[in-house]
Amino acid sequence: MDRVGELLSAAAAPLAAYGYLLTGSPSAGEQLVEEAVVRVFSRRRPPRTRAATESQVRAAMVARALRARPDAPLAQAATEPVARVLGELSPAERVAVVLRYRDHLQLPEIAGAMRTSEVNVERHLSRGLAAFTDALGPIDPIQDPVLVVSRRDS
C-alpha cells in the first residue's frame, strides 16, 4: 500500500475530526484534510514515516485553517453548544483553542505553530475562553485542570 493510502486508512477519522475542530464544519474539515494531504505529498521529499506524515498533515491543516475566512452561517447551523462556539470564533482563536486544549501545547509551541507571538496567542486564547464561558458557563479549574499559564506567571 502506498503512503497516502496507509495514512488515510489509519488516520482518516482522527484527521477529519481535527479538521472539524479547526473549521467548525464537517465538510470543510474533510476538505482541509484533502488539501493538507496534497500539500504534504506534493513536496519533493515527502515524510518517510506514518507518524511524521500525520504530523506534517496536521501542521498543514493548522496553517490552512489560519488563512480561512470566518464563516458565521456555520455557527448558526451548529446544534451542539461546543460546535456553535467554535463556529463563532475567528480562525486564529479557533486554532489557538484547539492547539491548547486538544493538542495540549504550551504558549511557545502554539506561537510557533501559528507563526505569531505569545502575546497574540494569549489574546486569542483569552477571547476563545471568554466565548466558551459566555456560552457554557464558568470553567471549573478542579474539573478542568488545563489552565493557560504564561511564562510571566510561572
Secondary structure, 3 states (H helix, E strand, C coil): CCHHHHHHHHHHHHHHHHHHHHHCCHHHHHHHHHHHHHHHHCCCCCCCCHHHHHHHHHHHHHHHHHCCCCCHHHHHHCCCHHHHHHHHCCHHHHHHHHHHHCCCCCHHHHHHHHCCCHHHHHHHHHHHHHHHHHHHCCCCCCCCCCCCCCCCCC
